[in-house]
Amino acid sequence: MINTLSPSWFANPLKVNSHIDDCAKELILSIKHNLPNIQPNDRARYYQCAQFVVPYLMSLGRPLKNYTALEIGCGTGSKSLCLSSLFNRYIGIDMNQEFLQQAQDRKTKMSCNNLDFINVEATHLKSFLNKLNCQVDVIFLYAVIEHLTIEERIETLQICWEYLKEEGILYIGEAPNRLCPVDHHSSFLPFFDSLPDQLALKYAKFSKRDNFSQDLLESQQPTIALYRRGRGCSFHEFELGIMTTENIIHHIFCDNYSNYIVNMNPIRKYEINLLHQFSHLPIHSTSTGKNVIPPMFSRYWLDAVFYKSKVETNLCTNGNITFVQPNEGSVYKTWMDRRFFNQIYSLYGKEGCLIFSIPENSDCFTFGLKREKSHGKIEVLDSKSNTILCENIDRIKEKFFDYWNPYMYITIPLKKNEANIQLRSKQESYICIATPYFR
């Protein structure tokens, strides 16, 4: 049983560990200097890792520098080049030799001496791990599960779990969720990932994505090609490949509702709706007689850190997510963000305020600030009107990376026995608040 809840998970991100912040900036400067001509998509992937995934992993409080990490499906190495800086040894494997050659060239230019790229067929994963002359502390399945067939997914999850050290980490990253209404990954069509394969192949002709339908039609194995382009997954593969959700929830240390990940991928209205549906499903077959689908499976991009050993304290085992509405007495106007269909609460001047009752057993409160619209100063107060945070919006923007996410999410730690929390705008301020939630 592991009990390693890092205090940084509850830290105000405006006072984020400067060492973590500096590491992210150093990684970004490194690729700008060493690989100035890298493809835009690969550069974006590297930047995303540096800005969000590296700090996310550093905040675990684990001795990563002593660890050996394995990335399955490393592609051209964009993520590997960034993540390898955290570990003693980093191994990236892929079945595409052309991708691996690009990865090797980039590794040489970046002088990543602890990084190895190896060609391994998907069907040979188990034999490769048997021959590997070291145990693996961390396994990354980052943007890879969606490219595997159903059988490959289940087998890969089983193998990863089996070959991890007893206190090892399985990182699942950026896997699209088939339960969400839009396929943002491959076809850009509504409910596409929910369609049976044969129907999806026929319906693909409506995709506006360049060559999507044509590539499938020209393939000798169209169903396999459909998966290689990317098909959403859900909690079902994890139950079949690792363990039931009733048990797996005790192995999730942190997930995609954590601060770094919501700042990477903003919360969308349909994710809130899906989370609500989880709690109103007919009883899932469990020994406790209640539904225990972890909140991570309500988000479009599935991101989580799994510990092979059970975790005694984390943000997930008792971590129900509660999205909240303002209490009576709040002073605000509301409007709809048409991009993400989120309700926005606008606070004007010194009269603007939002008051939220704190659900029982909540540890932290997270809210999004609309980046472009907000200006002036925001204040956060506890139930006794003591100031928790008072900051100028421009200074907050300086603390956040320049990223496409229109929201800047701030997580506030809560004291025990607090009744409510208040958000207030100061004089001549305009503050836009999105998707407030407790955990």
C-alpha positions as CSV (number, residue, x, y, z in Angstrom):
1,M,0.0,0.0,0.0
2,I,1.5,3.3,-1.1
3,N,0.8,6.6,0.7
4,T,2.6,9.3,-1.3
5,L,0.2,12.2,-1.8
6,S,2.5,15.0,-2.8
7,P,1.6,18.4,-1.2
8,S,2.1,20.0,-4.6
9,W,-1.2,18.5,-5.8
10,F,-2.9,20.8,-3.4
11,A,-0.6,23.8,-4.0
12,N,-1.9,27.0,-5.5
13,P,-0.6,26.8,-9.1
14,L,0.2,30.6,-8.8
15,K,2.9,29.6,-6.3
16,V,4.0,26.5,-8.3
17,N,7.3,25.0,-7.5
18,S,9.8,27.2,-9.4
19,H,12.1,24.2,-10.1
20,I,9.3,22.4,-12.0
21,D,8.5,25.6,-13.9
22,D,12.2,26.1,-14.8
23,C,12.5,22.5,-16.0
24,A,9.6,23.0,-18.4
25,K,11.0,26.2,-19.8
26,E,14.5,24.6,-20.2
27,L,13.0,21.7,-22.2
28,I,11.2,24.2,-24.5
29,L,14.4,26.2,-25.1
30,S,16.3,23.0,-25.8
31,I,14.1,21.9,-28.7
32,K,14.1,25.4,-30.1
33,H,17.9,25.4,-30.2
34,N,18.5,21.8,-31.3
35,L,15.6,21.1,-33.6
36,P,14.5,24.4,-35.1
37,N,13.0,22.7,-38.2
38,I,11.0,20.0,-36.5
39,Q,7.5,19.5,-38.0
40,P,4.8,21.7,-36.4
41,N,2.7,18.7,-35.1
42,D,5.8,17.2,-33.5
43,R,6.8,20.5,-32.0
44,A,3.3,20.9,-30.5
45,R,3.5,17.4,-29.0
46,Y,6.9,18.2,-27.5
47,Y,5.7,21.5,-26.1
48,Q,2.6,19.9,-24.6
49,C,4.8,17.3,-22.8
50,A,7.1,20.0,-21.5
51,Q,4.4,22.3,-20.3
52,F,2.0,19.9,-18.7
53,V,3.0,16.2,-18.6
54,V,6.6,16.8,-17.2
55,P,5.3,19.0,-14.3
56,Y,2.4,16.5,-13.8
57,L,4.9,13.6,-13.4
58,M,7.4,15.7,-11.3
59,S,4.6,16.4,-8.9
60,L,4.1,12.7,-8.0
61,G,7.0,12.9,-5.5
62,R,8.6,9.7,-6.8
63,P,12.4,9.3,-7.5
64,L,12.0,9.3,-11.3
65,K,15.7,9.8,-11.8
66,N,16.3,6.3,-10.5
67,Y,13.6,4.8,-12.8
68,T,13.6,2.9,-16.1
69,A,10.7,4.0,-18.3
70,L,9.3,2.3,-21.4
71,E,7.1,4.1,-24.0
72,I,5.1,1.8,-26.2
73,G,4.3,3.4,-29.6
74,C,6.9,6.2,-29.4
75,G,6.5,7.1,-33.1
76,T,9.0,9.8,-34.2
77,G,10.1,10.4,-30.6
78,S,8.5,13.8,-30.0
79,K,7.3,12.8,-26.5
80,S,10.3,10.6,-25.7
81,L,12.8,13.4,-26.3
82,C,11.0,15.4,-23.6
83,L,10.1,12.8,-21.1
84,S,13.4,11.0,-21.1
85,S,15.0,13.9,-19.2
86,L,13.0,12.7,-16.1
87,F,14.4,9.2,-15.9
88,N,17.7,7.2,-15.5
89,R,16.9,5.2,-18.7
90,Y,14.2,5.6,-21.3
91,I,13.2,3.1,-23.9
92,G,10.9,4.0,-26.8
93,I,9.5,1.1,-29.0
94,D,7.5,1.3,-32.2
95,M,6.7,-1.0,-35.1
96,N,7.3,1.7,-37.7
97,Q,11.0,1.6,-38.7
98,E,10.7,4.9,-40.7
99,F,9.4,6.7,-37.6
100,L,12.2,5.2,-35.5
101,Q,14.8,6.5,-37.9
102,Q,13.4,10.0,-37.5
103,A,13.4,9.5,-33.7
104,Q,17.0,8.4,-33.8
105,D,18.1,11.4,-35.8
106,R,16.4,13.7,-33.3
107,K,17.9,11.9,-30.4
108,T,21.4,12.5,-31.8
109,K,20.7,16.2,-32.3
110,M,19.3,16.6,-28.8
111,S,22.1,14.5,-27.2
112,C,19.7,12.3,-25.2
113,N,22.2,9.7,-24.0
114,N,19.8,7.8,-21.7
115,L,17.3,7.2,-24.6
116,D,17.1,4.1,-26.8
117,F,14.7,3.5,-29.7
118,I,14.0,-0.1,-30.6
119,N,11.9,-1.6,-33.4
120,V,9.3,-4.0,-31.8
121,E,6.2,-5.4,-33.5
122,A,3.0,-5.1,-31.5
123,T,2.6,-8.9,-31.4
124,H,6.2,-9.3,-29.9
125,L,5.7,-7.0,-26.9
126,K,5.7,-9.8,-24.4
127,S,8.8,-11.5,-25.8
128,F,10.6,-8.2,-25.9
129,L,9.8,-7.6,-22.2
130,N,11.0,-11.0,-21.4
131,K,14.4,-10.3,-23.0
132,L,14.8,-6.8,-21.5
133,N,17.5,-7.1,-19.0
134,C,15.9,-4.8,-16.4
135,Q,12.6,-4.3,-14.7
136,V,10.4,-1.5,-15.8
137,D,9.3,1.2,-13.3
138,V,7.1,3.3,-15.6
139,I,5.2,2.3,-18.8
140,F,3.8,5.0,-21.1
141,L,0.8,4.4,-23.3
142,Y,0.6,7.9,-24.6
143,A,-1.7,8.5,-27.6
144,V,-1.4,4.8,-28.5
145,I,-4.3,2.8,-27.2
146,E,-6.7,4.3,-29.8
147,H,-4.5,3.0,-32.6
148,L,-4.8,-0.7,-31.5
149,T,-7.5,-3.2,-32.3
150,I,-9.8,-4.2,-29.4
151,E,-7.8,-7.5,-28.9
152,E,-4.5,-5.6,-29.0
153,R,-5.7,-3.1,-26.4
154,I,-6.8,-5.7,-23.9
155,E,-3.6,-7.7,-24.4
156,T,-1.3,-4.7,-24.2
157,L,-3.0,-3.5,-20.9
158,Q,-2.6,-7.0,-19.5
159,I,1.1,-7.2,-20.4
160,C,1.9,-3.8,-19.1
161,W,0.3,-4.5,-15.8
162,E,2.0,-7.9,-15.5
163,Y,5.5,-6.6,-16.3
164,L,5.4,-3.4,-14.1
165,K,7.4,-3.5,-10.9
166,E,5.2,-4.0,-7.8
167,E,5.3,-0.2,-7.1
168,G,5.5,0.7,-10.8
169,I,3.5,3.4,-12.7
170,L,1.3,3.0,-15.7
171,Y,0.7,6.3,-17.5
172,I,-2.3,6.5,-19.8
173,G,-2.2,9.6,-21.9
174,E,-4.5,11.3,-24.5
175,A,-6.7,8.4,-25.4
176,P,-10.0,9.6,-26.9
177,N,-13.2,8.5,-25.1
178,R,-15.7,6.6,-27.3
179,L,-18.5,7.6,-24.8
180,C,-18.2,11.3,-25.7
181,P,-20.5,12.6,-28.5
182,V,-17.8,13.9,-31.0
183,D,-14.7,12.2,-32.5
184,H,-12.2,15.0,-32.1
185,H,-9.3,12.6,-32.9
186,S,-9.9,11.0,-36.3
187,S,-13.1,11.6,-38.3
188,F,-14.4,14.8,-36.6
189,L,-17.9,13.3,-36.9
190,P,-20.6,13.1,-34.2
191,F,-20.9,9.7,-32.3
192,F,-18.5,8.1,-34.8
193,D,-16.6,6.1,-32.2
194,S,-19.9,4.6,-30.9
195,L,-20.7,3.1,-34.3
196,P,-20.0,-0.5,-35.1
197,D,-16.9,-0.9,-37.3
198,Q,-18.8,-1.7,-40.5
199,L,-21.2,1.2,-40.1
200,A,-18.3,3.5,-39.3
201,L,-16.5,2.5,-42.5
202,K,-19.6,3.4,-44.5
203,Y,-20.3,6.6,-42.6
204,A,-16.7,7.8,-42.9
205,K,-17.5,9.3,-46.3
206,F,-19.1,12.3,-44.4
207,S,-15.8,13.2,-42.7
208,K,-14.4,16.6,-43.8
209,R,-10.9,15.5,-42.8
210,D,-8.5,15.3,-45.7
211,N,-8.2,11.8,-47.2
212,F,-9.8,10.1,-44.1
213,S,-12.5,8.2,-46.1
214,Q,-10.3,7.7,-49.1
215,D,-7.5,6.1,-47.1
216,L,-9.9,3.6,-45.6
217,L,-11.4,2.7,-49.0
218,E,-8.0,2.1,-50.5
219,S,-6.8,-0.1,-47.7
220,Q,-6.7,-3.9,-48.2
221,Q,-7.8,-4.2,-44.5
222,P,-10.2,-1.3,-44.0
223,T,-11.2,-2.4,-40.5
224,I,-7.6,-2.5,-39.3
225,A,-7.0,0.8,-41.1
226,L,-9.9,2.3,-39.2
227,Y,-8.2,1.4,-35.9
228,R,-4.8,2.5,-37.0
229,R,-6.2,5.9,-37.7
230,G,-7.7,6.0,-34.2
231,R,-10.8,4.7,-32.5
232,G,-12.0,5.8,-29.1
233,C,-11.8,3.6,-26.0
234,S,-13.5,3.6,-22.7
235,F,-13.4,2.0,-19.2
236,H,-14.5,-1.3,-20.8
237,E,-11.0,-2.1,-22.1
238,F,-9.5,-1.3,-18.7
239,E,-11.9,-3.7,-17.0
240,L,-11.0,-6.4,-19.4
241,G,-7.3,-5.7,-19.5
242,I,-6.5,-4.8,-15.9
243,M,-9.3,-5.1,-13.3
244,T,-12.9,-4.0,-12.7
245,T,-13.5,-0.3,-12.1
246,E,-14.5,-1.2,-8.5
247,N,-10.9,-2.2,-7.9
248,I,-9.0,-0.1,-10.4
249,I,-10.2,3.1,-8.8
250,H,-7.9,2.3,-5.8
251,H,-4.9,2.3,-8.2
252,I,-5.5,5.7,-9.8
253,F,-3.3,8.2,-8.1
254,C,-4.2,11.2,-10.2
255,D,-6.2,11.8,-13.3
256,N,-7.5,14.2,-15.9
257,Y,-9.4,16.4,-13.4
258,S,-6.0,17.3,-11.8
259,N,-4.8,20.8,-12.3
260,Y,-2.1,20.3,-14.9
261,I,-4.4,18.2,-17.1
262,V,-7.4,20.5,-17.1
263,N,-5.0,23.3,-18.0
264,M,-3.8,21.1,-20.9
265,N,-7.4,20.0,-22.0
266,P,-10.2,22.3,-20.9
267,I,-13.4,20.8,-19.5
268,R,-16.4,20.6,-21.9
269,K,-20.1,20.6,-21.1
270,Y,-20.7,17.1,-22.4
271,E,-18.0,15.7,-20.0
272,I,-19.9,17.2,-17.1
273,N,-23.1,15.5,-18.4
274,L,-21.3,12.2,-18.8
275,L,-20.0,12.3,-15.3
276,H,-23.5,13.0,-14.1
277,Q,-24.8,10.0,-16.0
278,F,-22.2,7.7,-14.4
279,S,-23.9,8.3,-11.0
280,H,-27.4,7.6,-12.4
281,L,-26.7,4.3,-14.2
282,P,-28.3,1.1,-13.1
283,I,-26.1,-0.5,-10.5
284,H,-22.9,-1.8,-12.0
285,S,-22.2,-5.3,-10.7
286,T,-20.0,-4.6,-7.6
287,S,-19.6,-5.9,-4.1
288,T,-20.5,-2.5,-2.7
289,G,-23.7,-2.3,-4.6
290,K,-23.0,1.2,-6.0
291,N,-21.5,2.6,-9.2
292,V,-17.8,3.1,-9.1
293,I,-16.8,4.2,-12.6
294,P,-13.9,6.5,-12.0
295,P,-14.4,10.2,-12.9
296,M,-11.4,10.0,-15.4
297,F,-13.6,8.0,-17.8
298,S,-16.0,10.9,-18.2
299,R,-13.5,13.1,-20.0
300,Y,-12.8,13.1,-23.7
301,W,-9.1,12.7,-23.4
302,L,-8.3,9.8,-20.9
303,D,-5.2,10.7,-18.9
304,A,-4.2,9.1,-15.6
305,V,-1.4,7.8,-13.5
306,F,-2.0,4.2,-12.2
307,Y,0.0,2.7,-9.4
308,K,0.3,-1.0,-9.5
309,S,0.2,-1.1,-5.7
310,K,-3.0,0.2,-4.1
311,V,-2.8,3.8,-3.1
312,E,-4.0,4.6,0.4
313,T,-4.3,8.4,-0.2
314,N,-4.9,10.1,-3.5
315,L,-7.2,12.4,-5.3
316,C,-9.3,9.6,-6.7
317,T,-10.4,7.0,-4.3
318,N,-12.7,9.3,-2.4
319,G,-12.5,11.9,-5.0
320,N,-16.0,12.4,-6.4
321,I,-16.1,15.4,-8.7
322,T,-18.9,17.8,-7.9
323,F,-19.7,20.6,-10.4
324,V,-21.6,23.4,-8.6
325,Q,-24.0,26.2,-9.1
326,P,-23.7,29.5,-7.2
327,N,-25.6,30.0,-3.9
328,E,-28.3,32.5,-3.4
329,G,-26.8,35.9,-2.7
330,S,-24.2,35.6,-5.5
331,V,-24.1,38.6,-7.9
332,Y,-23.2,37.7,-11.5
333,K,-24.4,37.5,-15.0
334,T,-24.2,34.3,-17.1
335,W,-23.7,33.5,-20.7
336,M,-22.7,30.4,-22.8
337,D,-19.3,29.7,-24.2
338,R,-20.3,28.4,-27.7
339,R,-17.0,26.7,-28.3
340,F,-17.2,24.3,-25.3
341,F,-20.9,24.9,-24.4
342,N,-19.9,25.8,-20.8
343,Q,-21.8,28.2,-18.7
344,I,-19.7,31.3,-17.9
345,Y,-20.3,33.4,-14.7
346,S,-19.3,37.1,-15.2
347,L,-18.4,39.3,-12.2
348,Y,-18.4,43.1,-12.6
349,G,-16.7,45.6,-10.3
350,K,-16.6,45.4,-6.6
351,E,-20.2,44.0,-6.4
352,G,-19.5,40.8,-8.4
353,C,-19.4,37.6,-6.3
354,L,-19.9,33.9,-6.5
355,I,-20.6,31.9,-3.3
356,F,-20.4,28.1,-3.4
357,S,-21.3,25.7,-0.7
358,I,-18.5,23.1,-0.1
359,P,-19.7,19.5,-0.4
360,E,-18.8,17.2,2.4
361,N,-15.3,15.6,2.4
362,S,-14.0,18.0,-0.3
363,D,-10.3,18.6,-0.4
364,C,-9.9,21.2,-3.1
365,F,-11.8,23.7,-5.3
366,T,-11.0,24.3,-9.0
367,F,-12.3,27.0,-11.3
368,G,-11.4,28.2,-14.8
369,L,-10.7,31.9,-15.6
370,K,-11.5,32.9,-19.2
371,R,-8.2,34.1,-20.5
372,E,-9.2,36.7,-23.1
373,K,-12.2,38.2,-21.4
374,S,-11.0,38.6,-17.8
375,H,-9.2,41.7,-16.5
376,G,-8.6,43.5,-13.3
377,K,-8.3,41.6,-10.0
378,I,-9.9,38.5,-8.4
379,E,-10.2,37.6,-4.7
380,V,-10.9,34.2,-3.2
381,L,-12.2,34.1,0.4
382,D,-13.1,31.4,2.9
383,S,-16.4,31.2,4.8
384,K,-15.1,33.6,7.4
385,S,-14.2,36.1,4.6
386,N,-10.5,35.6,5.1
387,T,-8.6,36.1,1.9
388,I,-7.1,33.0,0.4
389,L,-6.0,34.5,-2.9
390,C,-6.0,38.1,-4.2
391,E,-4.3,38.6,-7.5
392,N,-4.2,40.7,-10.6
393,I,-5.4,38.8,-13.7
394,D,-2.4,40.0,-15.8
395,R,0.0,38.5,-13.2
396,I,-2.0,35.2,-13.3
397,K,-1.6,35.2,-17.1
398,E,2.1,35.5,-16.7
399,K,2.2,32.3,-14.6
400,F,0.5,30.3,-17.3
401,F,2.0,29.1,-20.5
402,D,0.8,30.6,-23.8
403,Y,-1.5,27.8,-24.9
404,W,-4.6,27.2,-26.9
405,N,-6.7,26.5,-23.8
406,P,-9.0,29.5,-23.4
407,Y,-9.3,28.8,-19.6
408,M,-6.7,29.1,-16.9
409,Y,-7.6,26.7,-14.1
410,I,-6.7,27.4,-10.5
411,T,-7.0,24.8,-7.7
412,I,-7.5,26.0,-4.2
413,P,-6.8,23.7,-1.2
414,L,-9.6,23.6,1.4
415,K,-9.5,23.6,5.1
416,K,-11.6,21.1,7.1
417,N,-15.1,22.2,8.2
418,E,-15.3,25.1,5.8
419,A,-18.9,25.9,4.8
420,N,-18.4,27.9,1.6
421,I,-15.9,29.6,-0.6
422,Q,-16.3,32.9,-2.4
423,L,-15.0,34.4,-5.6
424,R,-15.1,38.2,-5.9
425,S,-14.1,40.7,-8.5
426,K,-12.5,44.0,-7.3
427,Q,-13.3,47.5,-8.4
428,E,-13.1,48.1,-12.2
429,S,-12.6,44.4,-12.8
430,Y,-14.4,42.0,-15.2
431,I,-13.9,38.3,-14.2
432,C,-15.3,35.3,-16.2
433,I,-15.5,32.0,-14.3
434,A,-16.0,28.6,-16.0
435,T,-16.7,25.1,-14.8
436,P,-16.2,25.4,-11.0
437,Y,-15.9,22.1,-9.2
438,F,-15.0,20.5,-5.9
439,R,-13.1,17.3,-5.2
